[in-house]
Amino acid sequence: MTSQSASNPAQLQALLMPRLKEAVDYVVQKIWNENRELIRVLIYESYQPSMYERTGEFKEAWDTDTTTSGNKVSGTFKYAPDKLTVNREKWQHGSSYISGGKEYETTMTTYLADVIYQGLSGSMFGQGPWTEKRDAWTALDKWLSNTQLRTIFEEGMSRVGIPWKRNVGAITVEKHK
């Protein structure tokens, strides 16, 4: 942090908040990178499909966001199904089913993470590695402990030039399903 001074709380907040936002953005980007790696290893390397060609889009179908509101900085990491394209001819991110003797097609982008992580792909093509759980989310959840979050946040603070001193408490991971 450059040598700047603040003579009141508002000036201090104005100096710190942009840097804190950078530090939190560093954290969510680290989470994004770890998620991408876990998907590569646990999903893409678990088997090579023969019925369809992988797009590689699922590992990229995640969003991060960092926002500032007053004296609070928040970072978000979430699934972004809108980043997936559907190609029914190549069996990519879509599905078909039969009901009442009629075949229907549906987009699976919204549900793809659940299908992969929980092994819900069904038996249309028989049993195989594509019907087994490949739960990268649980692996990411395990990796992202309070200790890990604290470590990454401290790295982020150091990278943006904010001097810090470790203290107990105050850093927690808030998880939403």
N, C-alpha and C positions, 0 to 999 in steps of 0.2 A: 504494500500500500504506500503510495507516495506520502511524503510528509505534508499532511494537511491537519489543520486543527479545527476543533469545534468549540464554540463558546456557550452552546446551550443544547438541550436534548434534541431539538428539531434539527439542528445542524449535524449533530452526531448521527442521527437517523438517516439524514440525507447522504452522509458519507458512507455509512455501513450497508444500507439496504441494497444498493446495486451489487456490491461485492458479495453479500450474503446470497443474493439471487444467483450469482455465478457459482458459488460454492454448492448450493442446492442443485443447480443444473448439472454440475459435475457428478453429484450423487445419482441423479436419475439416469444420466448417461451411462454410468458404471453399471447400474441395474439393467439397462437396456442391453449393454454389451454382454453381461453375464447370461441374460436370458437367451440371447442370440446363440451364444456358445453352447448352452445346455440343449437348445433345440437342435443344433447341428449334431451334437453327439448322441442325445437320447432318441431323437426322432429320425433325422436323416441318415445317420450311420447305423440305425438298428436293422435296416434291410433295404434292398434295392427293389423298387416296385417293377413288376413286369406288365401290369395292365394299363398303366398310365405313366406319363412323363412328369417328373416333379418340376414345379416352377421355381421353387426356392423362395416363394413369396411369404410363406408362413413365418419364417424366421424374421422377416422384415415387417410383419403386420402388427406392429406395436407402436404406441405413441408415448411421448413424454411431454410434460408441460410443467413450466415453472412460473409461478405467479407471485406477485407482491401485493399485499393489501395492508395499508397502514404500517404497522411494525411487525408484520408476519410474512414469512416466505413459505410457500408450499410447493412441493414437487409431486407430480403424479406420473405413474407408469401404468399403462393399461393396454389391453387388446384392442386392435384397430381393424376390424373385419373389412372396412371399406378399402383397405389397401390390397385386398385380394381380388383377382379377376377370375371370372367363371368361364370355363371353356368346356361345355358339355360333350363336345365331340371327342375331346381328349380325356374325359373323366376328371377334370380339374375343378375342384371346389364346388361341385354340384352333385346332385343325387337324383335318382328316380325311384319311384315306388308304384305299386299297383294297388288300387282300391276299387272295389266293385267292378273288377274286370277291366278297368281303364288305367293306363299308365300315366303318371304325372311326373313332372320334373320340378325340382326345387333347388334353390341356391343354398349352399351349406356354409357360406362365409361366416354368418353370425354364430353358428354352432360348431365350427371346425375345431376350435381349441378343445371344447368338451369332448367331441368325437375322438380326437387323437389322445387326449390325456386320460380319458376314462375307458378307452377301447370300445367305443360304441358304433364302429363302422358297419356292423351287421355282417351277415354271412352270404351276401349276394355272390361273392367270389370264393366262397368256402372259408375255411379257417386258415389263419396264417399270422405273420407278424403284424399285419395291418389291422387285425381284430384285437390285438393285445394293447394293454395300457402302455402308453409312452408318456409318462407324466412329468414333463419338464417343469410344470408350475410348482409341484410339490418340492422338486429339487431346488428351484429358485427360492421358494419360501424357506426352506431349510438353510440355504446359503445366507439369506438376508436376515440375520439375527440382529438384535440390538447392538451387540459388540461389533459386528461387521458394518452396520450402518454408522456407528460412531467412528470407526476407523476411516471409512470412506469420506465422511463429513470432515474429519480432521485433515485428510489429504486435500480435500476441496478448499478448506479454509487456508491451508498453507499455500496452495497453488495461486489463490487470488490475493495473497499478501495480507491476510488478516491474522495478527498474532492471537494465539489462543492458549488457554491453560485448561487441561482436563479437570473436570469436576464430576461428581456423581449425579446421576439422574438427568432429566430433561430431554434426552433423546430416546424416542420410541418409534417403532415401526407400526403404522396403522394400516391394517390390511382389510380390504373389502373384497368380497367374492362377487 
